[in-house]
């Protein structure tokens, strides 16, 4: 169901990946998602993707910041 969100996070150029853009992608699929579910879903997706990229890469650094930004 959220495969297009995962693909967005994996394939979009790093400079276009933001907390807002990830939230927007999730909301396109499930507009009734509650905040806690949204936050947990994003954490799970980001953790999954971070395991696939180099730890010292720009994408990894960017992804590490998103859960903190989503929680605000």
C-alpha positions in Angstrom: 0.0 0.0 0.0 2.8 2.4 0.8 5.2 1.2 -1.9 5.0 4.5 -3.7 6.1 6.3 -0.6 9.0 4.0 -0.2 9.9 4.5 -3.9 9.6 8.2 -3.4 12.0 8.2 -0.5 14.5 5.8 -2.3 14.5 7.4 -5.7 13.8 11.1 -5.3 16.9 13.4 -5.3 18.0 14.0 -1.7 17.3 17.7 -1.9 13.6 17.1 -2.5 13.1 14.7 0.4 11.7 16.6 3.4 9.5 15.7 6.3 6.7 17.6 4.6 7.1 15.8 1.3 7.1 12.4 3.0 4.0 13.3 5.0 2.3 14.5 1.9 3.0 11.2 0.1 1.5 9.2 3.0 -1.5 11.5 3.2 -2.2 11.0 -0.6 -2.7 7.3 0.2 -4.4 7.5 3.6 -5.7 10.9 4.4 -7.4 9.7 7.6 -4.2 8.5 9.2 -3.7 9.6 12.8 -0.6 11.4 13.9 0.8 8.5 16.0 0.3 6.0 13.1 1.8 8.5 10.6 4.9 9.0 12.8 5.4 5.3 13.4 4.9 4.5 9.7 7.5 7.1 8.7 10.0 5.8 11.3 9.6 2.3 10.0 10.0 3.3 6.4 13.0 5.5 7.1 14.7 2.8 9.2 14.1 0.2 6.4 15.6 2.5 3.8 18.5 3.6 6.0 19.6 -0.1 6.1 19.9 -0.1 2.4 22.1 3.1 2.0 25.6 3.9 3.1 25.8 5.4 6.5 28.0 8.3 5.5 25.9 9.2 2.4 23.8 12.4 2.0 20.7 10.4 1.7 21.4 8.6 5.1 22.0 12.0 6.8 18.8 13.5 5.3 16.7 10.5 6.3 18.0 10.5 9.8 16.5 14.0 10.3 13.0 13.3 9.0 11.5 11.4 12.0 12.6 14.2 14.3 11.0 16.8 12.0 7.8 14.7 11.6 7.4 14.5 15.4 7.1 18.3 15.8 
